[in-house]
Amino acid sequence: MSDRQSNGMTQAEQTAATGPADLNLLRTFLAVHRSGSFTAAARLLGLSQPTVTTQIRALERQLGRELFERRARGVVAAPFADTLAARVVAPLDALAAVTGDGGPGGAEAAGPVHLAGPAELLCVRALPALAPLVAQGVQVRAAPGLTDPLLDELRAGRHDLVIATARPRGRAWSAAPLMDEEFVLVAAPEAAERIGGAEQVAAAGPSVLRALPLITYAEDLPIARRYWRHVFGRRLNSPAAVTVPDLRGVLALVVAGAGFTVLPRYLCAGELASGALTLLADPEDPPINTGYLVQRPGPVTNPHVELVRDHLLRAGRVW
């Protein structure tokens, strides 16, 4: 007889489905819950995807509950699965830390730390802050990108740390506030003079800025639209003259006199201090966005990940 029994279960499923859930099933469950994918969990655990599927089925049979809703791209945890994950995460992670069983191969030697985030934050803030660690032998692999795709990749195990522009949802994430970004409305002095400067903007409102080209990050004007709502209390209706998916490119264009924009203050602080840029508004309550340092779920097997994380959090306090 084949290993598939008359009741439709394989021998492995029958064995796993009898008695209390063992640690292997719970470890696999937690990996799927954290990564949001059977495929990603298999890669993190060093297992085949069919083995992960079999183990999750076995655990679901034991518990009499469906743990995950299967979708075209990954899985979504059922409410019961969220409750179960909250109960088992601490003891399983503590056990993994004691045994060194953090994934395939057990404990790892210090290897490269995979750090991802917005290109500007990586290049202007995070990577320069890590220079002392690099000089001491820490290896870093940096990857730029947008927050949502990077968090998906973090769950899949492609990164160790992600700088996110918003707090990620879900209890599985380990996220700590990293820095606050203040946004400022700026132009080169010559461009500002053409519309009467900040005084005219304050007196007549933002409509005077229509005389200048708007340089922005993306076609939907995410940063500028937020600034308009927060500071001026109205919608921004001006189309972008130029879009550059890198705020350093936006900065360069505006410094060259191409028009006006909204930038994080940290990115243009030097140009404001030197006079290469001037403020077009100085609100008492400027818009602020908090960035978060998000760590890959699960036990940390590379000691340099914690080293980089702690170093960035300390640096973020003075940024």
BAGUFI-966691 format. One record per residue: chain; x, y, z of N, C-alpha, C, O in turn; residue in three letters. Coordinates in steps of 0.02 Angstrom, whole numbers, plus 50000, padded with zeros to 5 digits. Example, Ala and Ser with C-alpha at 12.3 -4.5 7.8 and 13.67 -1.06 7.14 Angstrom:
REM residues 2
A	50660	49716	50390	50615	49775	50390	50660	49835	50390	50712	49834	50423	Ala
A	50642	49888	50354	50684	49947	50357	50645	50002	50394	50670	50057	50402	Ser
//
This chain:
REM residues 319
A	50043	49940	50000	50000	50000	50000	50045	50062	50000	50097	50062	50032	Met
A	50024	50114	49964	50064	50176	49963	50058	50210	50031	50019	50189	50074	Ser
A	50098	50263	50040	50096	50297	50104	50034	50341	50111	50024	50370	50164	Asp
A	49992	50347	50059	49930	50383	50067	49876	50333	50089	49861	50285	50053	Arg
A	49848	50344	50148	49802	50297	50177	49732	50307	50149	49718	50354	50111	Gln
A	49687	50261	50168	49619	50263	50142	49581	50325	50162	49533	50344	50128	Ser
A	49600	50357	50216	49564	50417	50237	49590	50480	50202	49568	50535	50218	Asn
A	49637	50472	50154	49660	50529	50115	49719	50565	50145	49742	50614	50117	Gly
A	49745	50543	50203	49802	50574	50235	49864	50533	50221	49862	50472	50218	Met
A	49920	50567	50213	49983	50532	50206	50003	50506	50275	49977	50528	50326	Thr
A	50051	50459	50275	50075	50432	50338	50105	50488	50381	50096	50488	50442	Gln
A	50141	50535	50348	50171	50591	50387	50117	50633	50419	50125	50655	50476	Ala
A	50061	50644	50382	50008	50684	50410	49975	50649	50469	49959	50680	50519	Glu
A	49965	50582	50462	49933	50544	50517	49976	50545	50579	49952	50553	50635	Gln
A	50041	50536	50568	50087	50536	50626	50087	50603	50661	50084	50606	50722	Thr
A	50090	50657	50620	50093	50724	50650	50026	50745	50680	50024	50787	50725	Ala
A	49971	50715	50655	49905	50738	50677	49882	50704	50741	49828	50720	50765	Ala
A	49920	50657	50768	49900	50622	50828	49939	50650	50887	49999	50663	50882	Thr
A	49905	50660	50943	49939	50684	51003	49948	50759	51001	49927	50792	50953	Gly
A	49980	50787	51054	49990	50859	51057	50038	50883	51003	50081	50846	50978	Pro
A	50029	50947	50984	50073	50976	50932	50145	50975	50956	50160	50995	51012	Ala
A	50190	50952	50912	50261	50952	50932	50293	51018	50912	50264	51059	50877	Asp
A	50355	51026	50935	50389	51090	50925	50402	51103	50851	50400	51161	50829	Leu
A	50414	51051	50812	50427	51061	50741	50366	51092	50706	50373	51137	50664	Asn
A	50307	51067	50723	50247	51096	50693	50238	51169	50713	50219	51211	50672	Leu
A	50250	51183	50776	50242	51252	50800	50295	51298	50769	50280	51355	50753	Leu
A	50356	51273	50762	50408	51314	50730	50388	51330	50657	50396	51386	50634	Arg
A	50363	51279	50623	50342	51290	50554	50284	51339	50551	50282	51384	50509	Thr
A	50235	51330	50596	50179	51376	50599	50203	51448	50608	50180	51493	50574	Phe
A	50249	51458	50656	50272	51525	50671	50309	51555	50611	50303	51615	50597	Leu
A	50348	51515	50575	50383	51539	50516	50335	51561	50462	50346	51612	50429	Ala
A	50281	51522	50452	50230	51541	50402	50195	51605	50424	50183	51650	50384	Val
A	50177	51608	50488	50142	51667	50514	50185	51730	50505	50159	51782	50487	His
A	50249	51724	50518	50293	51782	50512	50306	51802	50440	50307	51861	50424	Arg
A	50316	51754	50397	50336	51769	50329	50276	51780	50283	50284	51810	50230	Ser
A	50217	51755	50302	50158	51764	50261	50159	51722	50198	50124	51738	50150	Gly
A	50198	51668	50198	50204	51627	50138	50233	51559	50156	50280	51555	50195	Ser
A	50204	51506	50127	50232	51440	50136	50302	51436	50104	50347	51405	50132	Phe
A	50308	51467	50045	50372	51465	50010	50427	51500	50049	50482	51474	50057	Thr
A	50411	51560	50075	50461	51597	50114	50478	51561	50178	50536	51559	50198	Ala
A	50428	51531	50211	50442	51494	50273	50486	51434	50258	50531	51418	50298	Ala
A	50474	51400	50202	50516	51342	50185	50589	51364	50176	50635	51330	50198	Ala
A	50598	51421	50144	50666	51446	50133	50700	51464	50199	50759	51450	50209	Arg
A	50662	51495	50244	50690	51514	50309	50708	51453	50351	50757	51454	50388	Leu
A	50668	51400	50345	50677	51340	50387	50723	51289	50356	50744	51241	50389	Leu
A	50739	51297	50291	50780	51247	50257	50740	51184	50241	50769	51130	50239	Gly
A	50675	51191	50230	50631	51135	50215	50604	51143	50144	50611	51195	50113	Leu
A	50572	51090	50120	50537	51095	50056	50468	51124	50068	50441	51119	50123	Ser
A	50440	51155	50017	50373	51183	50025	50321	51129	50039	50277	51141	50081	Gln
A	50323	51070	50007	50275	51017	50025	50279	50997	50097	50228	50981	50128	Pro
A	50339	50996	50126	50346	50979	50196	50312	51031	50241	50278	51014	50289	Thr
A	50322	51094	50224	50289	51148	50262	50213	51141	50257	50178	51146	50307	Val
A	50189	51129	50196	50116	51121	50186	50090	51063	50227	50037	51069	50259	Thr
A	50125	51006	50227	50104	50947	50265	50102	50962	50339	50055	50942	50373	Thr
A	50152	50997	50364	50154	51011	50436	50099	51059	50457	50070	51051	50510	Gln
A	50084	51108	50415	50030	51154	50432	49963	51119	50430	49920	51131	50473	Ile
A	49953	51075	50381	49891	51035	50378	49884	50992	50441	49829	50987	50470	Arg
A	49939	50962	50462	49937	50919	50521	49918	50960	50583	49878	50937	50624	Ala
A	49947	51019	50590	49931	51061	50648	49858	51083	50645	49825	51085	50697	Leu
A	49834	51101	50587	49764	51121	50580	49717	51064	50600	49666	51076	50631	Glu
A	49735	51001	50581	49693	50944	50600	49694	50933	50676	49643	50917	50706	Arg
A	49752	50941	50705	49757	50933	50778	49715	50984	50815	49681	50969	50864	Gln
A	49718	51046	50791	49684	51101	50826	49611	51106	50806	49571	51139	50841	Leu
A	49593	51074	50750	49524	51080	50726	49508	51149	50701	49449	51169	50701	Gly
A	49558	51186	50680	49549	51255	50656	49590	51266	50593	49643	51237	50585	Arg
A	49563	51307	50548	49603	51329	50491	49646	51388	50514	49620	51437	50541	Glu
A	49710	51383	50502	49757	51434	50526	49770	51488	50474	49780	51546	50492	Leu
A	49769	51470	50411	49787	51518	50359	49738	51514	50301	49714	51460	50282	Phe
A	49723	51572	50273	49683	51576	50212	49732	51579	50153	49772	51626	50148	Glu
A	49729	51529	50110	49775	51526	50053	49754	51576	50000	49695	51578	49981	Arg
A	49800	51616	49976	49787	51664	49923	49839	51656	49868	49888	51619	49875	Arg
A	49828	51693	49813	49873	51687	49756	49944	51706	49775	49992	51676	49752	Ala
A	49951	51756	49817	50017	51779	49839	50023	51770	49914	50011	51817	49952	Arg
A	50041	51711	49935	50052	51699	50006	49988	51678	50042	49940	51655	50012	Gly
A	49989	51688	50108	49933	51669	50150	49917	51726	50198	49959	51769	50211	Val
A	49856	51725	50223	49834	51773	50274	49814	51735	50336	49776	51687	50332	Val
A	49840	51756	50393	49827	51720	50455	49755	51731	50478	49729	51787	50475	Ala
A	49723	51677	50502	49658	51683	50533	49666	51714	50603	49720	51711	50631	Ala
A	49613	51743	50631	49618	51772	50698	49645	51723	50750	49685	51741	50793	Pro
A	49623	51659	50746	49648	51609	50792	49724	51600	50785	49759	51589	50835	Phe
A	49749	51605	50723	49821	51598	50712	49859	51655	50744	49914	51645	50771	Ala
A	49831	51716	50741	49864	51773	50774	49869	51761	50849	49920	51776	50880	Asp
A	49815	51735	50878	49816	51721	50950	49867	51666	50967	49903	51672	51016	Thr
A	49869	51614	50926	49917	51560	50938	49988	51586	50931	50031	51569	50972	Leu
A	50001	51626	50881	50069	51653	50871	50091	51695	50931	50148	51691	50953	Ala
A	50045	51734	50957	50061	51776	51016	50079	51733	51076	50120	51752	51118	Ala
A	50048	51674	51081	50062	51630	51138	50128	51593	51132	50162	51581	51182	Arg
A	50148	51575	51070	50206	51531	51063	50270	51569	51044	50324	51541	51049	Val
A	50264	51632	51022	50323	51666	50995	50379	51673	51046	50436	51658	51031	Val
A	50362	51695	51107	50415	51706	51157	50450	51642	51177	50511	51639	51175	Ala
A	50413	51589	51195	50449	51527	51214	50488	51495	51157	50542	51469	51168	Pro
A	50461	51497	51096	50497	51467	51040	50561	51507	51024	50613	51477	51011	Leu
A	50556	51573	51025	50616	51614	51012	50668	51604	51068	50727	51602	51054	Asp
A	50644	51600	51130	50691	51588	51185	50726	51521	51178	50786	51515	51190	Ala
A	50688	51470	51158	50718	51404	51147	50768	51405	51090	50821	51374	51095	Leu
A	50751	51441	51036	50797	51445	50980	50861	51481	51000	50916	51463	50978	Ala
A	50855	51532	51042	50915	51568	51064	50960	51523	51106	51022	51528	51102	Ala
A	50930	51479	51147	50969	51434	51189	51003	51379	51148	51061	51363	51159	Val
A	50965	51350	51101	50990	51293	51062	51030	51314	51001	51065	51273	50971	Thr
A	51024	51378	50982	51058	51400	50921	51023	51377	50858	51052	51377	50804	Gly
A	50960	51356	50865	50922	51330	50807	50881	51386	50778	50820	51389	50787	Asp
A	50915	51431	50741	50880	51488	50712	50861	51477	50641	50833	51523	50610	Gly
A	50874	51420	50612	50858	51409	50542	50905	51357	50515	50937	51321	50554	Gly
A	50910	51350	50449	50953	51300	50420	51025	51309	50441	51054	51364	50436	Pro
A	51055	51254	50465	51125	51258	50484	51137	51280	50555	51195	51282	50577	Gly
A	51083	51296	50592	51093	51317	50661	51122	51386	50666	51110	51429	50623	Gly
A	51162	51398	50718	51190	51464	50730	51238	51483	50674	51277	51442	50650	Ala
A	51234	51546	50654	51275	51570	50600	51333	51612	50627	51327	51644	50680	Glu
A	51387	51613	50592	51440	51660	50606	51417	51728	50582	51370	51734	50543	Ala
A	51452	51780	50605	51434	51848	50584	51445	51854	50509	51501	51845	50484	Ala
A	51393	51869	50473	51396	51878	50401	51371	51947	50384	51361	51989	50428	Gly
A	51361	51961	50319	51337	52028	50300	51268	52042	50329	51225	51997	50335	Pro
A	51258	52104	50348	51193	52127	50372	51156	52159	50313	51182	52205	50282	Val
A	51097	52134	50298	51059	52159	50241	51011	52213	50266	50962	52199	50301	His
A	51026	52275	50246	50989	52334	50268	50955	52365	50207	50986	52373	50155	Leu
A	50891	52383	50214	50854	52412	50159	50814	52472	50183	50799	52478	50243	Ala
A	50798	52517	50137	50759	52576	50154	50758	52626	50097	50784	52611	50043	Gly
A	50729	52684	50108	50729	52736	50057	50801	52754	50038	50845	52758	50081	Pro
A	50813	52764	49974	50881	52777	49950	50912	52837	49985	50971	52835	50003	Ala
A	50873	52890	49994	50901	52951	50024	50921	52940	50096	50975	52962	50117	Glu
A	50878	52907	50135	50895	52894	50205	50955	52848	50211	50998	52857	50255	Leu
A	50958	52798	50168	51016	52754	50170	51080	52792	50157	51129	52785	50194	Leu
A	51080	52832	50103	51142	52864	50081	51163	52924	50122	51222	52937	50132	Cys
A	51114	52961	50148	51130	53023	50183	51135	53013	50258	51173	53049	50291	Val
A	51098	52966	50285	51097	52956	50358	51125	52888	50379	51175	52885	50415	Arg
A	51094	52834	50357	51110	52769	50386	51180	52745	50370	51217	52726	50415	Ala
A	51199	52745	50307	51265	52717	50289	51323	52758	50317	51370	52728	50343	Leu
A	51321	52825	50315	51375	52862	50348	51380	52847	50423	51435	52845	50451	Pro
A	51322	52836	50455	51323	52821	50527	51356	52754	50541	51382	52743	50595	Ala
A	51354	52708	50492	51382	52642	50502	51457	52638	50485	51487	52585	50491	Leu
A	51486	52694	50464	51557	52693	50445	51602	52665	50499	51647	52626	50483	Ala
A	51593	52683	50564	51637	52654	50615	51632	52578	50620	51681	52544	50632	Pro
A	51571	52551	50611	51563	52479	50613	51596	52445	50554	51627	52392	50561	Leu
A	51589	52476	50495	51620	52448	50435	51696	52446	50444	51729	52398	50425	Val
A	51724	52499	50474	51796	52501	50486	51818	52446	50534	51877	52427	50534	Ala
A	51771	52421	50576	51787	52368	50623	51774	52298	50594	51783	52248	50629	Gln
A	51752	52295	50531	51743	52231	50500	51672	52209	50488	51661	52155	50461	Gly
A	51623	52250	50507	51553	52233	50494	51539	52240	50419	51557	52291	50389	Val
A	51507	52190	50391	51488	52193	50320	51414	52212	50314	51372	52188	50351	Gln
A	51400	52256	50265	51332	52279	50255	51314	52272	50181	51355	52287	50138	Val
A	51253	52250	50168	51226	52248	50100	51164	52292	50100	51113	52274	50130	Arg
A	51167	52349	50067	51113	52398	50067	51071	52392	50004	51097	52381	49949	Ala
A	51005	52399	50012	50959	52395	49955	50907	52450	49962	50872	52453	50013	Ala
A	50901	52494	49912	50850	52547	49915	50783	52521	49891	50779	52472	49854	Pro
A	50730	52555	49913	50663	52536	49890	50609	52570	49930	50623	52608	49977	Gly
A	50546	52556	49912	50488	52583	49947	50469	52537	50005	50483	52477	50004	Leu
A	50436	52566	50054	50424	52530	50117	50385	52466	50108	50407	52413	50133	Thr
A	50328	52467	50074	50285	52407	50071	50320	52349	50037	50320	52294	50065	Asp
A	50351	52358	49978	50387	52301	49949	50445	52277	49992	50458	52217	49995	Pro
A	50479	52323	50025	50536	52303	50066	50513	52262	50127	50547	52216	50147	Leu
A	50455	52279	50155	50429	52240	50211	50409	52170	50189	50418	52122	50226	Leu
A	50381	52165	50129	50366	52098	50102	50430	52057	50095	50431	51998	50111	Asp
A	50482	52089	50072	50546	52054	50064	50578	52038	50131	50612	51987	50139	Glu
A	50566	52081	50181	50591	52068	50248	50558	52005	50276	50591	51963	50306	Leu
A	50493	51999	50267	50458	51939	50290	50482	51877	50255	50484	51823	50284	Arg
A	50502	51885	50192	50526	51827	50154	50599	51810	50168	50626	51762	50141	Ala
A	50631	51850	50212	50699	51834	50232	50754	51866	50189	50812	51848	50196	Gly
A	50736	51913	50146	50787	51942	50102	50826	51998	50136	50882	52014	50115	Arg
A	50798	52027	50188	50832	52080	50226	50833	52062	50300	50792	52022	50323	His
A	50879	52093	50336	50879	52087	50409	50845	52146	50442	50810	52138	50492	Asp
A	50855	52205	50414	50828	52267	50441	50801	52310	50384	50830	52312	50330	Leu
A	50746	52344	50397	50717	52389	50348	50701	52455	50383	50671	52456	50436	Val
A	50722	52510	50352	50700	52577	50374	50634	52591	50339	50632	52598	50278	Ile
A	50580	52595	50378	50513	52604	50350	50489	52675	50363	50504	52704	50415	Ala
A	50452	52702	50316	50426	52770	50322	50360	52772	50360	50331	52826	50369	Thr
A	50335	52715	50382	50274	52711	50423	50280	52649	50467	50315	52601	50450	Ala
A	50246	52650	50524	50248	52592	50569	50212	52534	50535	50155	52541	50514	Arg
A	50245	52476	50530	50213	52419	50498	50157	52391	50541	50160	52393	50602	Pro
A	50105	52366	50508	50048	52337	50543	50063	52264	50560	50100	52230	50525	Arg
A	50033	52242	50615	50041	52172	50633	50086	52164	50694	50134	52202	50703	Gly
A	50069	52115	50736	50106	52105	50799	50172	52068	50789	50214	52066	50834	Arg
A	50182	52039	50730	50243	52000	50720	50304	52043	50710	50360	52019	50720	Ala
A	50295	52106	50692	50352	52148	50677	50386	52174	50741	50353	52185	50792	Trp
A	50451	52182	50738	50488	52217	50790	50509	52284	50760	50557	52287	50722	Ser
A	50474	52337	50778	50485	52403	50749	50499	52454	50804	50462	52458	50853	Ala
A	50552	52493	50794	50571	52545	50843	50575	52611	50807	50603	52614	50752	Ala
A	50550	52666	50837	50557	52732	50805	50630	52748	50794	50672	52741	50839	Pro
A	50646	52771	50734	50715	52786	50717	50729	52861	50715	50777	52884	50745	Leu
A	50686	52898	50679	50698	52970	50672	50634	53004	50650	50589	52972	50621	Met
A	50629	53069	50663	50574	53110	50638	50599	53152	50579	50651	53184	50584	Asp
A	50561	53151	50525	50576	53193	50467	50530	53254	50469	50469	53247	50470	Glu
A	50560	53313	50468	50520	53375	50460	50522	53395	50387	50576	53395	50356	Glu
A	50465	53412	50358	50462	53430	50288	50460	53506	50280	50426	53541	50317	Phe
A	50498	53531	50231	50503	53603	50219	50489	53619	50146	50503	53580	50101	Val
A	50460	53679	50136	50444	53704	50069	50501	53751	50048	50514	53800	50082	Leu
A	50535	53735	49993	50596	53771	49976	50601	53786	49902	50568	53755	49860	Val
A	50643	53835	49887	50661	53852	49818	50729	53886	49820	50752	53907	49873	Ala
A	50761	53892	49763	50823	53931	49759	50805	54005	49769	50750	54025	49752	Ala
A	50851	54045	49795	50836	54116	49808	50809	54154	49747	50763	54194	49754	Pro
A	50838	54141	49689	50815	54177	49629	50743	54160	49612	50704	54204	49594	Glu
A	50725	54097	49618	50656	54076	49605	50609	54105	49657	50554	54127	49641	Ala
A	50631	54106	49720	50589	54134	49773	50576	54208	49762	50521	54232	49775	Ala
A	50626	54244	49738	50618	54316	49726	50566	54330	49673	50532	54381	49675	Glu
A	50559	54284	49625	50511	54296	49570	50439	54297	49595	50396	54327	49562	Arg
A	50425	54265	49651	50357	54265	49676	50350	54306	49740	50297	54306	49772	Ile
A	50402	54342	49759	50399	54383	49819	50419	54349	49883	50412	54378	49937	Gly
A	50446	54288	49879	50473	54254	49936	50421	54230	49986	50361	54229	49972	Gly
A	50445	54209	50044	50402	54181	50096	50350	54232	50119	50295	54213	50138	Ala
A	50367	54296	50118	50319	54348	50140	50257	54348	50096	50201	54353	50121	Glu
A	50267	54342	50030	50210	54342	49984	50169	54278	49991	50108	54280	49985	Gln
A	50203	54221	50003	50167	54159	50013	50124	54164	50076	50067	54142	50076	Val
A	50151	54194	50129	50114	54202	50191	50055	54250	50182	50002	54239	50212	Ala
A	50064	54303	50142	50012	54353	50134	49957	54331	50085	49898	54340	50099	Ala
A	49977	54301	50028	49929	54285	49976	49910	54212	49973	49862	54194	49939	Ala
A	49946	54171	50009	49930	54100	50008	49970	54062	49956	50008	54092	49918	Gly
A	49963	53996	49954	50005	53954	49910	49989	53962	49836	50026	53936	49794	Pro
A	49936	53998	49818	49920	54007	49747	49975	54043	49709	49982	54035	49649	Ser
A	50015	54083	49745	50069	54120	49710	50122	54072	49684	50161	54089	49640	Val
A	50125	54012	49712	50175	53963	49691	50161	53935	49622	50204	53902	49593	Leu
A	50101	53947	49595	50085	53922	49529	50130	53952	49475	50134	53927	49419	Arg
A	50162	54007	49492	50207	54039	49444	50274	54002	49438	50314	54016	49394	Ala
A	50285	53954	49483	50347	53916	49482	50333	53843	49465	50281	53816	49485	Leu
A	50378	53809	49429	50370	53737	49417	50377	53698	49482	50418	53714	49524	Pro
A	50337	53646	49488	50340	53602	49546	50383	53541	49529	50369	53506	49480	Leu
A	50434	53530	49568	50479	53473	49560	50463	53425	49617	50464	53445	49675	Ile
A	50450	53362	49601	50427	53317	49653	50451	53246	49642	50481	53230	49591	Thr
A	50436	53204	49691	50461	53136	49694	50423	53089	49647	50453	53045	49617	Tyr
A	50357	53099	49642	50316	53053	49603	50256	53090	49574	50240	53145	49596	Ala
A	50224	53060	49526	50169	53092	49490	50110	53109	49536	50076	53159	49525	Glu
A	50099	53069	49588	50043	53082	49633	50061	53130	49690	50021	53141	49735	Asp
A	50121	53158	49688	50142	53212	49734	50133	53194	49807	50104	53235	49844	Leu
A	50155	53136	49831	50138	53116	49899	50163	53163	49953	50126	53178	50000	Pro
A	50226	53186	49948	50254	53229	50001	50223	53298	49997	50204	53327	50048	Ile
A	50218	53326	49937	50191	53393	49929	50117	53395	49949	50095	53443	49981	Ala
A	50078	53344	49930	50008	53344	49948	49999	53343	50024	49955	53377	50050	Arg
A	50040	53305	50058	50035	53304	50131	50052	53372	50160	50019	53395	50207	Arg
A	50102	53404	50133	50122	53470	50158	50064	53520	50149	50048	53558	50194	Tyr
A	50033	53519	50090	49978	53565	50076	49920	53555	50125	49893	53604	50151	Trp
A	49901	53493	50137	49846	53480	50183	49864	53503	50254	49822	53533	50288	Arg
A	49924	53489	50275	49944	53503	50344	49954	53578	50356	49931	53604	50406	His
A	49988	53611	50311	50007	53681	50321	49955	53730	50295	49938	53778	50329	Val
A	49929	53717	50235	49883	53764	50203	49810	53744	50210	49765	53783	50195	Phe
A	49798	53682	50232	49729	53660	50242	49689	53654	50179	49628	53663	50180	Gly
A	49721	53638	50124	49686	53631	50060	49722	53581	50016	49778	53559	50032	Arg
A	49690	53562	49961	49720	53514	49915	49769	53549	49869	49762	53608	49853	Arg
A	49820	53512	49849	49868	53537	49801	49844	53517	49731	49836	53458	49717	Leu
A	49833	53566	49688	49807	53553	49622	49858	53563	49566	49843	53551	49508	Asn
A	49918	53585	49584	49970	53597	49533	50000	53532	49509	50017	53489	49549	Ser
A	50006	53523	49443	50040	53463	49418	50115	53470	49425	50141	53525	49430	Pro
A	50149	53414	49425	50222	53415	49429	50252	53433	49362	50230	53409	49310	Ala
A	50302	53477	49364	50340	53492	49303	50391	53438	49289	50404	53420	49232	Ala
A	50422	53412	49344	50471	53359	49339	50460	53311	49397	50449	53333	49454	Val
A	50463	53246	49384	50463	53196	49438	50529	53158	49436	50553	53139	49383	Thr
A	50558	53148	49495	50621	53112	49501	50613	53064	49560	50604	53087	49616	Val
A	50617	52999	49549	50606	52951	49604	50666	52945	49650	50683	52891	49673	Pro
A	50698	53001	49664	50754	53005	49711	50756	53077	49734	50768	53122	49694	Asp
A	50745	53088	49798	50741	53157	49824	50806	53194	49815	50806	53256	49816	Leu
A	50861	53160	49807	50924	53195	49794	50923	53227	49725	50953	53280	49715	Arg
A	50890	53195	49677	50881	53225	49612	50835	53285	49614	50848	53336	49581	Gly
A	50781	53280	49654	50737	53338	49664	50776	53396	49694	50769	53453	49671	Val
A	50815	53382	49744	50856	53434	49776	50902	53467	49726	50907	53529	49724	Leu
A	50936	53428	49685	50984	53457	49636	50948	53503	49587	50974	53556	49570	Ala
A	50890	53483	49564	50853	53524	49516	50831	53590	49547	50836	53642	49516	Leu
A	50807	53587	49609	50782	53648	49641	50840	53695	49657	50834	53755	49649	Val
A	50896	53668	49680	50955	53710	49692	50977	53744	49628	51000	53801	49629	Val
A	50969	53710	49571	50988	53739	49507	50938	53791	49482	50948	53821	49429	Ala
A	50883	53802	49519	50836	53854	49500	50777	53830	49459	50742	53872	49430	Gly
A	50765	53764	49456	50712	53739	49413	50642	53755	49440	50595	53758	49401	Ala
A	50634	53763	49505	50568	53775	49532	50567	53767	49608	50616	53783	49641	Gly
A	50511	53743	49634	50505	53734	49707	50486	53662	49722	50466	53624	49678	Phe
A	50493	53643	49786	50476	53575	49807	50467	53572	49882	50476	53622	49917	Thr
A	50449	53512	49906	50446	53497	49978	50496	53441	49990	50494	53389	49957	Val
A	50541	53451	50039	50593	53402	50054	50598	53390	50129	50578	53433	50168	Leu
A	50625	53333	50149	50643	53324	50220	50699	53373	50237	50746	53383	50199	Pro
A	50693	53404	50295	50743	53454	50314	50813	53425	50317	50862	53459	50298	Arg
A	50820	53362	50341	50887	53334	50347	50922	53331	50279	50983	53337	50276	Tyr
A	50883	53323	50226	50913	53315	50160	50939	53380	50132	50986	53380	50092	Leu
A	50910	53437	50152	50930	53501	50123	50956	53550	50176	50960	53610	50164	Cys
A	50973	53524	50235	50997	53568	50289	51059	53607	50269	51064	53666	50284	Ala
A	51105	53574	50234	51166	53609	50213	51151	53664	50164	51180	53718	50168	Gly
A	51105	53653	50116	51088	53704	50066	51050	53762	50098	51059	53819	50077	Glu
A	51009	53748	50149	50976	53802	50184	51026	53844	50223	51021	53906	50226	Leu
A	51074	53811	50254	51124	53847	50293	51170	53889	50249	51190	53944	50269	Ala
A	51185	53865	50189	51230	53901	50144	51195	53955	50103	51228	53997	50073	Ser
A	51129	53953	50102	51092	54001	50062	51077	53976	49992	51047	54012	49952	Gly
A	51096	53915	49975	51080	53888	49909	51005	53875	49902	50979	53874	49846	Ala
A	50971	53867	49958	50898	53861	49959	50870	53909	50011	50905	53928	50058	Leu
A	50807	53928	50001	50774	53970	50050	50705	53941	50065	50674	53910	50022	Thr
A	50681	53953	50126	50615	53929	50145	50561	53973	50114	50568	54034	50112	Leu
A	50509	53942	50089	50451	53978	50063	50394	53981	50113	50344	54014	50101	Leu
A	50402	53947	50169	50353	53948	50223	50389	53926	50286	50436	53887	50284	Ala
A	50365	53951	50343	50396	53934	50407	50341	53923	50458	50334	53962	50505	Asp
A	50301	53870	50450	50244	53858	50495	50267	53840	50565	50320	53810	50575	Pro
A	50226	53858	50614	50241	53839	50683	50235	53764	50693	50269	53735	50735	Glu
A	50192	53733	50655	50181	53661	50661	50195	53628	50593	50148	53613	50555	Asp
A	50258	53616	50577	50273	53586	50512	50253	53512	50512	50251	53481	50564	Pro
A	50240	53485	50453	50224	53413	50450	50285	53371	50468	50341	53385	50447	Pro
A	50273	53319	50508	50326	53275	50532	50307	53203	50514	50249	53184	50519	Ile
A	50356	53165	50492	50345	53093	50480	50397	53054	50520	50456	53070	50519	Asn
A	50374	53002	50554	50419	52960	50594	50441	52899	50553	50399	52864	50525	Thr
A	50506	52888	50550	50532	52828	50518	50546	52775	50570	50563	52791	50627	Gly
A	50540	52712	50551	50548	52656	50598	50601	52608	50572	50608	52597	50512	Tyr
A	50638	52580	50619	50685	52527	50602	50652	52461	50618	50637	52446	50676	Leu
A	50640	52421	50567	50601	52359	50574	50649	52300	50566	50689	52297	50520	Val
A	50643	52253	50612	50687	52194	50612	50650	52133	50587	50590	52125	50600	Gln
A	50685	52090	50551	50656	52029	50526	50631	51987	50585	50666	51978	50634	Arg
A	50569	51960	50579	50543	51919	50634	50586	51857	50646	50618	51831	50600	Pro
A	50586	51835	50709	50622	51774	50725	50686	51787	50763	50707	51844	50769	Gly
A	50716	51734	50788	50779	51740	50826	50835	51765	50781	50837	51749	50721	Pro
A	50879	51805	50809	50935	51833	50772	50995	51788	50779	51019	51775	50834	Val
A	51019	51762	50723	51076	51716	50725	51141	51750	50703	51195	51722	50713	Thr
A	51136	51809	50674	51195	51847	50655	51205	51902	50706	51165	51949	50708	Asn
A	51258	51899	50747	51267	51950	50799	51275	52020	50772	51262	52068	50808	Pro
A	51297	52027	50710	51307	52094	50682	51241	52129	50666	51240	52190	50659	His
A	51186	52091	50661	51122	52123	50650	51103	52167	50709	51084	52225	50701	Val
A	51109	52139	50769	51095	52178	50829	51143	52236	50837	51124	52290	50860	Glu
A	51206	52226	50817	51255	52280	50821	51235	52338	50777	51237	52396	50798	Leu
A	51216	52323	50715	51195	52376	50668	51131	52408	50692	51124	52469	50690	Val
A	51084	52367	50715	51020	52395	50739	51031	52444	50796	51005	52500	50794	Arg
A	51068	52424	50847	51078	52467	50905	51117	52530	50885	51103	52584	50911	Asp
A	51165	52523	50840	51203	52581	50818	51159	52632	50781	51164	52692	50793	His
A	51115	52607	50738	51071	52652	50702	51021	52686	50749	51007	52746	50741	Leu
A	50995	52650	50797	50948	52680	50843	50981	52735	50885	50950	52786	50900	Leu
A	51044	52723	50904	51079	52776	50941	51091	52836	50896	51083	52893	50918	Arg
A	51111	52824	50834	51123	52879	50788	51059	52918	50774	51060	52979	50767	Ala
A	51003	52881	50770	50939	52913	50754	50918	52964	50807	50879	53010	50791	Gly
A	50942	52958	50867	50924	53005	50920	50951	53075	50907	50925	53124	50934	Arg
A	51004	53080	50867	51034	53146	50855	51024	53169	50783	51048	53223	50764	Val
A	50989	53130	50742	50977	53151	50673	50926	53206	50670	50909	53230	50616	Trp
//
